[in-house]
Amino acid sequence: MTNPIRSADRLFATNRTATTEETSEIRARLTPSSRDDATSRTDAPASDSSRSDSRDGATRVDGKGRWDRAEPIDRRHDAQKRKLLVAAAELLAEAGLGALSVEAVTERAQVGRRTFYVHFEGRAQLLLALHSELATPLFASFDEASRNETSSIAVVHRTFEHLFDYILQSPLRAQFVLVDGPLLGERHARITQGFFDALSSMLVLGSLREAPEAAISQHEAQILVLGARGAALAIADGRRSNEYPSLASDFRALLTRVLARPMTA
């Protein structure tokens, strides 16, 4: 079995290309769904009457960085940045970190280098933004569980089910977000650290409320949370998706046994 804790430079160091489902999932996550969003407009062929770049602001022409001047500048700005993030996510899934050069991303996004540097100081800032964007579903799953579950322990269970699904849906994305991304630096590490800190704190709170005689310390909670994360990533790295249901049930059983223990003096 390959060690899932690989260096960032070896991200996706495999001959296996991303599956259609993985690439489509990433594109769907990053691409706005609204039909009148500026991103979708850039993909539509321009009519003959729109193929001019006059400064009166009515139309745009096809090509890198040439946008409809009538479009509000903040919307054009957001759409351009979104195109760059989508392009980066696709390249990441296809070929790994080594493929994410400024040239490759702008070519895939069909924008100019000048446009790239309007939004990002360089490749490092692009990776940071991409990491934050791809990690967003994890925080959303915790927020959703917190709203819908009355028990703190149930929040932890539900969030871990989302985490396992997140890893299963795209192991390549999960490898970058949960393992390789944090190795790129402190700012990357903070993106996901908050998620796992929140899970650990919720586990401690739940034990105090629901099983005070077997309250879990912060360190114990961190061991349980990070251990479950590591087991899930190991399954993903080995592509053994059939083991996920048993992992979820084993995690529940482990928490039940821990919370049933008598507190030591």
C-alpha positions as CSV (number, residue, x, y, z in Angstrom):
1,M,0.0,0.0,0.0
2,T,1.3,3.4,-0.9
3,N,1.9,5.8,2.0
4,P,-0.7,8.5,1.8
5,I,1.5,11.0,3.5
6,R,3.4,12.0,0.4
7,S,5.4,15.2,-0.3
8,A,3.6,18.0,-2.2
9,D,5.9,17.6,-5.1
10,R,4.7,14.1,-5.6
11,L,1.1,15.0,-5.7
12,F,-0.8,12.7,-8.1
13,A,2.6,11.1,-9.0
14,T,0.8,8.3,-10.9
15,N,0.2,7.4,-14.5
16,R,-3.6,7.2,-13.8
17,T,-5.4,10.2,-15.3
18,A,-8.4,11.7,-13.5
19,T,-11.7,10.0,-14.3
20,T,-14.4,11.8,-16.1
21,E,-16.5,11.8,-12.9
22,E,-13.7,13.4,-10.8
23,T,-13.0,16.1,-13.4
24,S,-16.7,16.8,-13.9
25,E,-17.2,17.0,-10.1
26,I,-14.5,19.6,-9.7
27,R,-15.8,21.6,-12.7
28,A,-19.3,21.6,-11.2
29,R,-18.0,22.6,-7.8
30,L,-16.2,25.7,-9.2
31,T,-18.4,26.7,-12.1
32,P,-21.4,29.0,-11.4
33,S,-24.7,27.5,-12.5
34,S,-26.5,30.7,-13.5
35,R,-27.0,31.0,-17.2
36,D,-26.4,34.7,-17.3
37,D,-23.2,34.5,-15.4
38,A,-20.2,36.1,-17.2
39,T,-18.3,32.8,-17.2
40,S,-20.8,31.1,-19.4
41,R,-20.9,34.1,-21.7
42,T,-17.3,33.7,-22.5
43,D,-17.9,30.2,-23.9
44,A,-20.7,31.3,-26.3
45,P,-19.7,32.1,-29.9
46,A,-19.9,35.8,-30.6
47,S,-22.1,37.0,-33.4
48,D,-20.6,39.0,-36.3
49,S,-22.1,42.1,-34.9
50,S,-20.2,41.7,-31.6
51,R,-16.8,41.2,-33.1
52,S,-15.4,44.6,-32.3
53,D,-13.5,46.0,-29.4
54,S,-14.7,49.6,-29.5
55,R,-14.4,51.7,-26.4
56,D,-18.1,52.6,-26.4
57,G,-18.6,49.6,-24.2
58,A,-21.4,47.7,-26.0
59,T,-19.7,44.5,-27.0
60,R,-16.7,42.2,-26.7
61,V,-14.6,40.1,-29.1
62,D,-13.5,36.5,-28.6
63,G,-10.0,36.1,-27.3
64,K,-7.9,36.3,-24.2
65,G,-8.8,39.0,-21.8
66,R,-11.3,40.8,-24.1
67,W,-14.5,41.4,-22.2
68,D,-17.9,43.1,-22.7
69,R,-17.3,46.6,-21.4
70,A,-21.0,46.9,-20.7
71,E,-20.7,44.1,-18.1
72,P,-20.2,45.5,-14.5
73,I,-16.5,45.4,-13.7
74,D,-17.0,43.5,-10.5
75,R,-18.9,40.8,-12.3
76,R,-16.2,40.6,-15.0
77,H,-13.5,40.5,-12.3
78,D,-15.3,37.6,-10.5
79,A,-15.9,35.7,-13.7
80,Q,-12.3,35.9,-14.8
81,K,-11.0,34.7,-11.4
82,R,-13.5,31.9,-11.5
83,K,-12.2,30.8,-15.0
84,L,-8.7,30.7,-13.6
85,L,-9.7,28.6,-10.6
86,V,-11.6,26.1,-12.8
87,A,-8.7,25.8,-15.1
88,A,-6.3,25.2,-12.2
89,A,-8.6,22.6,-10.7
90,E,-8.8,20.7,-13.9
91,L,-5.1,20.7,-14.5
92,L,-4.5,19.6,-10.9
93,A,-6.8,16.6,-11.4
94,E,-5.2,15.7,-14.7
95,A,-1.5,16.1,-14.1
96,G,-0.7,17.4,-10.5
97,L,1.0,20.4,-9.1
98,G,3.8,20.3,-11.6
99,A,1.3,21.2,-14.3
100,L,0.1,24.4,-12.6
101,S,2.3,26.9,-14.2
102,V,1.0,30.4,-15.0
103,E,1.3,29.7,-18.7
104,A,-0.7,26.4,-18.5
105,V,-3.5,27.9,-16.3
106,T,-3.9,31.0,-18.5
107,E,-3.9,28.8,-21.6
108,R,-6.6,26.5,-20.2
109,A,-8.7,29.4,-19.0
110,Q,-8.2,31.3,-22.3
111,V,-7.1,34.5,-20.6
112,G,-4.0,36.6,-20.8
113,R,-1.1,36.6,-18.4
114,R,-1.9,40.2,-17.5
115,T,-5.4,39.1,-16.4
116,F,-3.9,36.4,-14.3
117,Y,-1.7,38.9,-12.4
118,V,-4.8,41.1,-11.8
119,H,-6.2,38.3,-9.6
120,F,-3.1,36.6,-8.3
121,E,0.4,37.7,-7.4
122,G,1.7,34.4,-8.7
123,R,1.4,30.6,-8.7
124,A,1.6,30.4,-4.9
125,Q,-1.4,32.7,-4.3
126,L,-3.3,30.7,-6.9
127,L,-2.6,27.5,-5.1
128,L,-3.7,29.0,-1.8
129,A,-7.0,30.2,-3.3
130,L,-7.6,26.9,-5.0
131,H,-6.9,25.1,-1.7
132,S,-9.4,27.3,0.1
133,E,-12.1,26.8,-2.6
134,L,-11.8,23.1,-2.7
135,A,-11.9,22.8,1.1
136,T,-15.2,24.8,1.4
137,P,-17.5,21.7,1.2
138,L,-15.9,20.4,4.4
139,F,-16.8,23.5,6.4
140,A,-20.3,23.5,4.8
141,S,-20.8,19.9,6.0
142,F,-19.9,20.8,9.5
143,D,-22.3,23.8,9.5
144,E,-25.1,21.7,8.1
145,A,-24.6,19.0,10.7
146,S,-24.5,21.6,13.5
147,R,-27.8,23.0,12.3
148,N,-29.6,19.7,11.9
149,E,-28.4,17.5,14.7
150,T,-29.3,18.1,18.4
151,S,-26.5,16.0,19.8
152,S,-22.9,17.1,19.6
153,I,-21.7,13.5,19.1
154,A,-24.2,13.2,16.3
155,V,-22.7,16.3,14.7
156,V,-19.3,14.5,14.7
157,H,-20.8,11.3,13.2
158,R,-22.6,13.2,10.5
159,T,-19.6,15.4,9.6
160,F,-17.4,12.3,9.3
161,E,-19.9,10.7,7.0
162,H,-19.6,13.8,4.8
163,L,-15.8,13.7,5.1
164,F,-15.7,10.0,3.9
165,D,-18.0,10.9,1.0
166,Y,-15.8,13.9,0.1
167,I,-12.7,11.6,0.0
168,L,-14.6,8.9,-1.9
169,Q,-16.0,11.3,-4.6
170,S,-12.5,12.5,-5.6
171,P,-9.4,10.9,-3.9
172,L,-7.2,13.2,-5.9
173,R,-8.9,16.4,-4.6
174,A,-8.9,15.0,-1.1
175,Q,-5.1,14.2,-1.3
176,F,-4.4,17.8,-2.2
177,V,-6.8,19.4,0.3
178,L,-6.1,17.2,3.3
179,V,-2.5,16.0,2.9
180,D,-0.3,17.8,0.3
181,G,-1.8,21.2,0.5
182,P,-1.0,21.7,4.2
183,L,2.6,20.8,3.4
184,L,2.9,23.9,1.2
185,G,3.1,26.3,4.1
186,E,1.4,27.6,7.2
187,R,-1.4,29.5,5.4
188,H,-2.3,26.3,3.6
189,A,-2.2,24.3,6.9
190,R,-4.6,26.8,8.6
191,I,-7.3,26.2,5.9
192,T,-8.1,22.6,7.0
193,Q,-6.7,22.9,10.6
194,G,-9.8,24.9,11.6
195,F,-12.1,22.1,10.3
196,F,-10.4,19.4,12.4
197,D,-10.1,21.6,15.4
198,A,-13.8,22.2,15.3
199,L,-14.5,18.5,15.1
200,S,-12.2,17.8,18.0
201,S,-13.8,20.5,20.1
202,M,-17.3,19.3,19.3
203,L,-16.2,15.8,20.4
204,V,-15.0,17.1,23.7
205,L,-18.2,19.1,24.2
206,G,-20.3,16.1,23.3
207,S,-18.6,13.9,25.8
208,L,-19.0,16.5,28.6
209,R,-22.7,16.8,27.8
210,E,-23.6,13.2,27.0
211,A,-21.2,11.1,29.0
212,P,-19.6,13.3,31.7
213,E,-18.3,10.2,33.5
214,A,-16.2,9.4,30.4
215,A,-15.3,12.9,29.3
216,I,-12.7,13.1,26.4
217,S,-9.7,15.4,26.7
218,Q,-8.7,17.6,23.8
219,H,-5.7,15.4,23.0
220,E,-7.8,12.3,23.0
221,A,-10.3,14.0,20.7
222,Q,-7.5,15.0,18.3
223,I,-6.2,11.5,18.2
224,L,-9.6,10.1,17.3
225,V,-10.3,12.7,14.7
226,L,-6.9,12.6,13.0
227,G,-6.9,8.8,13.2
228,A,-10.2,8.5,11.4
229,R,-9.0,11.0,8.8
230,G,-5.8,9.0,8.2
231,A,-7.7,5.7,7.9
232,A,-10.1,7.3,5.3
233,L,-7.2,8.7,3.2
234,A,-5.4,5.3,3.3
235,I,-8.5,3.6,1.9
236,A,-8.7,6.3,-0.8
237,D,-5.0,5.9,-1.6
238,G,-5.5,2.2,-2.1
239,R,-8.7,2.8,-4.0
240,R,-10.6,0.4,-1.7
241,S,-13.9,2.3,-1.7
242,N,-15.8,-0.8,-0.6
243,E,-14.3,-0.4,2.9
244,Y,-15.8,3.0,3.6
245,P,-19.1,1.7,5.1
246,S,-17.2,-0.4,7.6
247,L,-14.9,2.5,8.4
248,A,-17.9,4.7,9.3
249,S,-19.5,2.0,11.5
250,D,-16.1,1.2,13.1
251,F,-15.7,4.9,14.0
252,R,-19.1,5.0,15.6
253,A,-18.4,1.9,17.6
254,L,-15.1,3.2,18.8
255,L,-16.7,6.5,20.0
256,T,-19.4,4.4,21.8
257,R,-16.8,2.4,23.6
258,V,-14.7,5.4,24.5
259,L,-17.7,7.2,25.9
260,A,-18.8,4.2,27.9
261,R,-15.5,3.9,29.8
262,P,-15.3,4.8,33.4
263,M,-13.3,7.9,34.1
264,T,-10.0,7.2,35.8
265,A,-9.0,9.1,38.9
